[in-house]
Amino acid sequence: MTTVPARAVHGNERISVERRVRDLLVRKAVLPGVVESVDADADLWELGMESLAMVGVMVAVEDEFGIEFPDERLTRETFRSLSMITDAVMSLTEEDRP
């Protein structure tokens, strides 16, 4: 039986989370026509994201992943890119694991 290195599993999990975040933003019509194909590190604010959209993204991500962003994470930087949102989700879901 072949075992998969832990970092590969974590990498696959990251890809899955990032895909879910991207799909969620597409469903919520955040930056329509942009989010579908933008690089994960692209600055969403430079692409036109606004504060009200960020609040909608925050609520949608919390619902999708069953997490709650602590006050110190409710910043523009947390929601700067798909990668940053993914990092926050992974960090918060890891905190919930036993």
Biotite code that builds the C-alpha atoms (Angstrom):
import biotite.structure as struc

atoms = struc.array([
    struc.Atom([0.000, 0.000, 0.000], chain_id="A", res_id=1, res_name="MET", atom_name="CA", element="C"),
    struc.Atom([1.340, 3.427, -0.956], chain_id="A", res_id=2, res_name="THR", atom_name="CA", element="C"),
    struc.Atom([1.022, 6.268, 1.511], chain_id="A", res_id=3, res_name="THR", atom_name="CA", element="C"),
    struc.Atom([0.553, 9.837, 0.409], chain_id="A", res_id=4, res_name="VAL", atom_name="CA", element="C"),
    struc.Atom([2.842, 12.436, 1.997], chain_id="A", res_id=5, res_name="PRO", atom_name="CA", element="C"),
    struc.Atom([1.012, 14.724, 4.435], chain_id="A", res_id=6, res_name="ALA", atom_name="CA", element="C"),
    struc.Atom([1.912, 17.838, 2.431], chain_id="A", res_id=7, res_name="ARG", atom_name="CA", element="C"),
    struc.Atom([0.288, 16.321, -0.677], chain_id="A", res_id=8, res_name="ALA", atom_name="CA", element="C"),
    struc.Atom([-2.923, 15.698, 1.235], chain_id="A", res_id=9, res_name="VAL", atom_name="CA", element="C"),
    struc.Atom([-2.786, 19.241, 2.607], chain_id="A", res_id=10, res_name="HIS", atom_name="CA", element="C"),
    struc.Atom([-2.129, 20.507, -0.914], chain_id="A", res_id=11, res_name="GLY", atom_name="CA", element="C"),
    struc.Atom([-5.156, 18.649, -2.239], chain_id="A", res_id=12, res_name="ASN", atom_name="CA", element="C"),
    struc.Atom([-7.252, 20.072, 0.590], chain_id="A", res_id=13, res_name="GLU", atom_name="CA", element="C"),
    struc.Atom([-6.076, 23.588, -0.251], chain_id="A", res_id=14, res_name="ARG", atom_name="CA", element="C"),
    struc.Atom([-7.008, 23.124, -3.904], chain_id="A", res_id=15, res_name="ILE", atom_name="CA", element="C"),
    struc.Atom([-10.441, 21.889, -2.855], chain_id="A", res_id=16, res_name="SER", atom_name="CA", element="C"),
    struc.Atom([-11.012, 24.808, -0.464], chain_id="A", res_id=17, res_name="VAL", atom_name="CA", element="C"),
    struc.Atom([-9.818, 27.342, -3.038], chain_id="A", res_id=18, res_name="GLU", atom_name="CA", element="C"),
    struc.Atom([-12.143, 25.834, -5.644], chain_id="A", res_id=19, res_name="ARG", atom_name="CA", element="C"),
    struc.Atom([-15.082, 26.038, -3.204], chain_id="A", res_id=20, res_name="ARG", atom_name="CA", element="C"),
    struc.Atom([-14.246, 29.676, -2.416], chain_id="A", res_id=21, res_name="VAL", atom_name="CA", element="C"),
    struc.Atom([-14.040, 30.539, -6.123], chain_id="A", res_id=22, res_name="ARG", atom_name="CA", element="C"),
    struc.Atom([-17.312, 28.725, -6.880], chain_id="A", res_id=23, res_name="ASP", atom_name="CA", element="C"),
    struc.Atom([-18.983, 30.502, -3.974], chain_id="A", res_id=24, res_name="LEU", atom_name="CA", element="C"),
    struc.Atom([-17.883, 33.918, -5.248], chain_id="A", res_id=25, res_name="LEU", atom_name="CA", element="C"),
    struc.Atom([-19.154, 33.015, -8.713], chain_id="A", res_id=26, res_name="VAL", atom_name="CA", element="C"),
    struc.Atom([-22.547, 31.930, -7.281], chain_id="A", res_id=27, res_name="ARG", atom_name="CA", element="C"),
    struc.Atom([-22.744, 35.161, -5.260], chain_id="A", res_id=28, res_name="LYS", atom_name="CA", element="C"),
    struc.Atom([-21.894, 37.208, -8.390], chain_id="A", res_id=29, res_name="ALA", atom_name="CA", element="C"),
    struc.Atom([-18.841, 38.822, -6.806], chain_id="A", res_id=30, res_name="VAL", atom_name="CA", element="C"),
    struc.Atom([-16.943, 40.452, -9.668], chain_id="A", res_id=31, res_name="LEU", atom_name="CA", element="C"),
    struc.Atom([-18.908, 38.608, -12.369], chain_id="A", res_id=32, res_name="PRO", atom_name="CA", element="C"),
    struc.Atom([-16.868, 37.599, -15.370], chain_id="A", res_id=33, res_name="GLY", atom_name="CA", element="C"),
    struc.Atom([-13.653, 38.103, -13.382], chain_id="A", res_id=34, res_name="VAL", atom_name="CA", element="C"),
    struc.Atom([-13.604, 35.621, -10.508], chain_id="A", res_id=35, res_name="VAL", atom_name="CA", element="C"),
    struc.Atom([-14.156, 32.662, -12.808], chain_id="A", res_id=36, res_name="GLU", atom_name="CA", element="C"),
    struc.Atom([-10.706, 32.945, -14.374], chain_id="A", res_id=37, res_name="SER", atom_name="CA", element="C"),
    struc.Atom([-8.645, 35.324, -12.244], chain_id="A", res_id=38, res_name="VAL", atom_name="CA", element="C"),
    struc.Atom([-5.378, 34.147, -10.720], chain_id="A", res_id=39, res_name="ASP", atom_name="CA", element="C"),
    struc.Atom([-5.830, 33.100, -7.078], chain_id="A", res_id=40, res_name="ALA", atom_name="CA", element="C"),
    struc.Atom([-3.347, 35.762, -5.961], chain_id="A", res_id=41, res_name="ASP", atom_name="CA", element="C"),
    struc.Atom([-4.939, 38.625, -7.904], chain_id="A", res_id=42, res_name="ALA", atom_name="CA", element="C"),
    struc.Atom([-5.976, 41.588, -5.752], chain_id="A", res_id=43, res_name="ASP", atom_name="CA", element="C"),
    struc.Atom([-9.785, 41.533, -5.691], chain_id="A", res_id=44, res_name="LEU", atom_name="CA", element="C"),
    struc.Atom([-9.879, 45.153, -4.501], chain_id="A", res_id=45, res_name="TRP", atom_name="CA", element="C"),
    struc.Atom([-7.892, 46.313, -7.513], chain_id="A", res_id=46, res_name="GLU", atom_name="CA", element="C"),
    struc.Atom([-10.338, 44.360, -9.677], chain_id="A", res_id=47, res_name="LEU", atom_name="CA", element="C"),
    struc.Atom([-13.305, 46.253, -8.223], chain_id="A", res_id=48, res_name="GLY", atom_name="CA", element="C"),
    struc.Atom([-14.351, 44.591, -4.981], chain_id="A", res_id=49, res_name="MET", atom_name="CA", element="C"),
    struc.Atom([-16.084, 46.977, -2.601], chain_id="A", res_id=50, res_name="GLU", atom_name="CA", element="C"),
    struc.Atom([-16.664, 46.910, 1.160], chain_id="A", res_id=51, res_name="SER", atom_name="CA", element="C"),
    struc.Atom([-20.293, 45.834, 0.861], chain_id="A", res_id=52, res_name="LEU", atom_name="CA", element="C"),
    struc.Atom([-19.288, 42.936, -1.385], chain_id="A", res_id=53, res_name="ALA", atom_name="CA", element="C"),
    struc.Atom([-16.664, 41.932, 1.188], chain_id="A", res_id=54, res_name="MET", atom_name="CA", element="C"),
    struc.Atom([-19.344, 41.671, 3.874], chain_id="A", res_id=55, res_name="VAL", atom_name="CA", element="C"),
    struc.Atom([-21.386, 39.436, 1.571], chain_id="A", res_id=56, res_name="GLY", atom_name="CA", element="C"),
    struc.Atom([-18.327, 37.287, 0.876], chain_id="A", res_id=57, res_name="VAL", atom_name="CA", element="C"),
    struc.Atom([-17.583, 37.004, 4.593], chain_id="A", res_id=58, res_name="MET", atom_name="CA", element="C"),
    struc.Atom([-21.122, 35.851, 5.419], chain_id="A", res_id=59, res_name="VAL", atom_name="CA", element="C"),
    struc.Atom([-21.221, 33.433, 2.481], chain_id="A", res_id=60, res_name="ALA", atom_name="CA", element="C"),
    struc.Atom([-17.837, 31.915, 3.394], chain_id="A", res_id=61, res_name="VAL", atom_name="CA", element="C"),
    struc.Atom([-18.884, 31.540, 7.040], chain_id="A", res_id=62, res_name="GLU", atom_name="CA", element="C"),
    struc.Atom([-22.065, 29.740, 5.961], chain_id="A", res_id=63, res_name="ASP", atom_name="CA", element="C"),
    struc.Atom([-20.310, 27.556, 3.387], chain_id="A", res_id=64, res_name="GLU", atom_name="CA", element="C"),
    struc.Atom([-17.559, 26.357, 5.711], chain_id="A", res_id=65, res_name="PHE", atom_name="CA", element="C"),
    struc.Atom([-19.337, 26.523, 9.086], chain_id="A", res_id=66, res_name="GLY", atom_name="CA", element="C"),
    struc.Atom([-16.814, 28.982, 10.505], chain_id="A", res_id=67, res_name="ILE", atom_name="CA", element="C"),
    struc.Atom([-16.889, 32.426, 12.057], chain_id="A", res_id=68, res_name="GLU", atom_name="CA", element="C"),
    struc.Atom([-14.306, 35.070, 11.303], chain_id="A", res_id=69, res_name="PHE", atom_name="CA", element="C"),
    struc.Atom([-12.996, 36.633, 14.515], chain_id="A", res_id=70, res_name="PRO", atom_name="CA", element="C"),
    struc.Atom([-13.007, 40.424, 14.609], chain_id="A", res_id=71, res_name="ASP", atom_name="CA", element="C"),
    struc.Atom([-9.253, 40.642, 14.013], chain_id="A", res_id=72, res_name="GLU", atom_name="CA", element="C"),
    struc.Atom([-9.701, 38.809, 10.687], chain_id="A", res_id=73, res_name="ARG", atom_name="CA", element="C"),
    struc.Atom([-12.405, 41.142, 9.389], chain_id="A", res_id=74, res_name="LEU", atom_name="CA", element="C"),
    struc.Atom([-9.941, 43.159, 7.372], chain_id="A", res_id=75, res_name="THR", atom_name="CA", element="C"),
    struc.Atom([-9.454, 44.113, 3.778], chain_id="A", res_id=76, res_name="ARG", atom_name="CA", element="C"),
    struc.Atom([-6.259, 42.023, 3.768], chain_id="A", res_id=77, res_name="GLU", atom_name="CA", element="C"),
    struc.Atom([-8.105, 38.797, 4.709], chain_id="A", res_id=78, res_name="THR", atom_name="CA", element="C"),
    struc.Atom([-10.338, 39.248, 1.655], chain_id="A", res_id=79, res_name="PHE", atom_name="CA", element="C"),
    struc.Atom([-7.654, 40.604, -0.703], chain_id="A", res_id=80, res_name="ARG", atom_name="CA", element="C"),
    struc.Atom([-7.481, 37.512, -2.925], chain_id="A", res_id=81, res_name="SER", atom_name="CA", element="C"),
    struc.Atom([-8.821, 34.011, -3.351], chain_id="A", res_id=82, res_name="LEU", atom_name="CA", element="C"),
    struc.Atom([-5.561, 32.764, -1.832], chain_id="A", res_id=83, res_name="SER", atom_name="CA", element="C"),
    struc.Atom([-5.929, 34.948, 1.259], chain_id="A", res_id=84, res_name="MET", atom_name="CA", element="C"),
    struc.Atom([-9.545, 33.879, 1.753], chain_id="A", res_id=85, res_name="ILE", atom_name="CA", element="C"),
    struc.Atom([-8.471, 30.246, 1.333], chain_id="A", res_id=86, res_name="THR", atom_name="CA", element="C"),
    struc.Atom([-5.683, 30.725, 3.897], chain_id="A", res_id=87, res_name="ASP", atom_name="CA", element="C"),
    struc.Atom([-8.166, 32.181, 6.382], chain_id="A", res_id=88, res_name="ALA", atom_name="CA", element="C"),
    struc.Atom([-10.669, 29.359, 5.840], chain_id="A", res_id=89, res_name="VAL", atom_name="CA", element="C"),
    struc.Atom([-8.011, 26.685, 6.246], chain_id="A", res_id=90, res_name="MET", atom_name="CA", element="C"),
    struc.Atom([-6.641, 28.340, 9.362], chain_id="A", res_id=91, res_name="SER", atom_name="CA", element="C"),
    struc.Atom([-10.080, 28.642, 10.962], chain_id="A", res_id=92, res_name="LEU", atom_name="CA", element="C"),
    struc.Atom([-11.131, 25.094, 10.072], chain_id="A", res_id=93, res_name="THR", atom_name="CA", element="C"),
    struc.Atom([-7.843, 23.746, 11.485], chain_id="A", res_id=94, res_name="GLU", atom_name="CA", element="C"),
    struc.Atom([-8.542, 25.581, 14.749], chain_id="A", res_id=95, res_name="GLU", atom_name="CA", element="C"),
    struc.Atom([-11.872, 23.714, 14.986], chain_id="A", res_id=96, res_name="ASP", atom_name="CA", element="C"),
    struc.Atom([-10.277, 20.292, 14.603], chain_id="A", res_id=97, res_name="ARG", atom_name="CA", element="C"),
    struc.Atom([-9.563, 18.268, 17.748], chain_id="A", res_id=98, res_name="PRO", atom_name="CA", element="C"),
])
